[in-house]
């Protein structure tokens, strides 16, 4: 019986790659910023690496997400905990809740979150990127 990891490395890897590409940074540049080696970052992005506690702390700080979002926690009755910080905007909060839904695939959650984000920006910001 294999022990299930409490780290959602696939999610972490997607988030690292997304932010890295948005900022137009290389793995080496992210490594210099986070002090996590480029090879470790590459393995995490590809879903094959398991970060240690120090790397998780550095990456969560760089991603500006709570460590609790990276480390899977469960609450009452085995429900996955969703941690929300006041600095997060509504689309980020909705995405976190959708990703925590055990009845929904990651792809479906991401698609719904993207639809919500587009609609939210049109309503809340008059079509611009608003909080």
C-alpha positions as CSV (number, residue, x, y, z in Angstrom):
1,X,0.0,0.0,0.0
2,X,1.6,3.3,-1.1
3,X,1.3,6.4,1.0
4,X,-0.4,9.3,-0.7
5,X,1.6,12.5,-0.7
6,X,0.3,15.5,1.1
7,X,1.8,17.7,-1.5
8,X,-0.1,18.4,-4.7
9,X,3.0,18.5,-6.9
10,X,1.0,18.6,-10.1
11,X,-0.8,21.7,-9.0
12,X,2.3,23.3,-7.6
13,X,4.1,22.6,-10.9
14,X,1.3,24.1,-13.0
15,X,1.4,27.2,-10.8
16,X,5.1,27.6,-11.0
17,X,5.2,27.2,-14.7
18,X,2.2,29.6,-15.2
19,X,3.8,32.4,-13.2
20,X,7.2,31.8,-14.7
21,X,5.9,32.1,-18.2
22,X,3.7,35.1,-17.3
23,X,6.8,36.8,-16.0
24,X,8.9,35.6,-19.0
25,X,11.5,34.0,-16.7
26,X,13.7,31.0,-17.3
27,X,14.0,28.2,-14.8
28,X,17.5,29.5,-13.9
29,X,16.1,33.0,-13.1
30,X,13.3,31.5,-10.9
31,X,16.0,29.4,-9.2
32,X,18.0,32.5,-8.5
33,X,15.0,34.3,-7.0
34,X,13.7,31.3,-4.9
35,X,17.0,29.6,-4.1
36,X,15.5,26.4,-5.4
37,X,17.7,24.7,-7.9
38,X,16.7,24.8,-11.6
39,X,16.7,21.0,-11.8
40,X,14.4,20.8,-8.8
41,X,12.1,23.4,-10.4
42,X,12.0,21.5,-13.6
43,X,11.1,18.2,-11.9
44,X,8.3,20.0,-9.9
45,X,7.0,21.6,-13.1
46,X,7.0,18.2,-14.8
47,X,5.3,16.5,-11.8
48,X,8.2,14.2,-11.1
49,X,9.8,16.1,-8.2
50,X,8.8,16.1,-4.5
51,X,9.8,19.4,-2.9
52,X,11.1,19.4,0.7
53,X,9.7,21.8,3.4
54,X,12.3,24.5,2.7
55,X,11.5,24.5,-1.1
56,X,7.8,24.5,-0.4
57,X,8.2,27.6,1.8
58,X,10.3,29.4,-0.8
59,X,8.0,28.5,-3.6
60,X,4.8,29.5,-1.8
61,X,6.4,32.8,-0.9
62,X,7.3,33.4,-4.6
63,X,3.9,32.3,-5.8
64,X,2.3,34.5,-3.1
65,X,0.0,31.6,-2.0
66,X,-0.4,30.2,1.5
67,X,1.6,27.0,2.3
68,X,-1.7,25.4,3.3
69,X,-2.7,25.7,-0.4
70,X,0.3,23.6,-1.4
71,X,0.1,21.1,1.4
72,X,-3.1,19.2,1.2
73,X,-5.0,19.3,4.5
74,X,-8.2,17.7,5.5
75,X,-10.8,19.1,7.8
76,X,-13.8,17.6,9.5
77,X,-15.2,14.4,7.9
78,X,-12.2,14.2,5.5
79,X,-13.0,17.4,3.6
80,X,-10.1,19.2,2.0
81,X,-9.4,22.5,3.7
82,X,-9.5,25.6,1.5
83,X,-7.4,28.4,2.8
84,X,-8.2,32.0,1.6
85,X,-6.2,35.1,2.4
86,X,-7.7,38.6,2.3
87,X,-5.1,39.6,-0.3
88,X,-6.6,37.2,-2.8
89,X,-9.1,38.4,-5.3
90,X,-12.5,36.7,-5.8
91,X,-11.4,34.7,-9.0
92,X,-8.5,33.2,-7.1
93,X,-10.8,32.2,-4.2
94,X,-13.3,30.6,-6.5
95,X,-10.5,28.7,-8.3
96,X,-9.2,27.4,-4.9
97,X,-12.7,26.2,-4.0
98,X,-13.2,24.5,-7.3
99,X,-9.8,22.8,-7.2
100,X,-10.7,21.5,-3.7
101,X,-13.9,19.8,-4.9
102,X,-13.3,16.1,-4.9
103,X,-16.1,15.5,-7.3
104,X,-14.5,17.6,-10.1
105,X,-11.4,16.9,-12.2
106,X,-8.6,19.5,-12.1
107,X,-9.2,20.2,-15.8
108,X,-12.9,20.9,-15.2
109,X,-12.2,23.0,-12.2
110,X,-9.7,25.1,-14.2
111,X,-12.1,25.5,-17.1
112,X,-14.9,26.7,-14.7
113,X,-12.5,29.0,-12.9
114,X,-11.4,30.5,-16.2
115,X,-15.1,31.1,-17.2
116,X,-15.8,32.7,-13.9
117,X,-12.7,34.9,-14.2
118,X,-13.8,36.2,-17.6
119,X,-17.3,36.9,-16.4
120,X,-16.1,38.5,-13.2
121,X,-13.8,40.9,-15.0
122,X,-16.6,42.0,-17.3
123,X,-19.0,42.6,-14.5
124,X,-16.7,43.9,-11.8
125,X,-14.2,45.8,-13.9
126,X,-16.1,46.9,-16.9
127,X,-14.1,44.5,-19.0
128,X,-10.7,45.4,-17.4
129,X,-8.7,43.4,-14.9
130,X,-10.3,44.5,-11.7
131,X,-10.2,43.2,-8.1
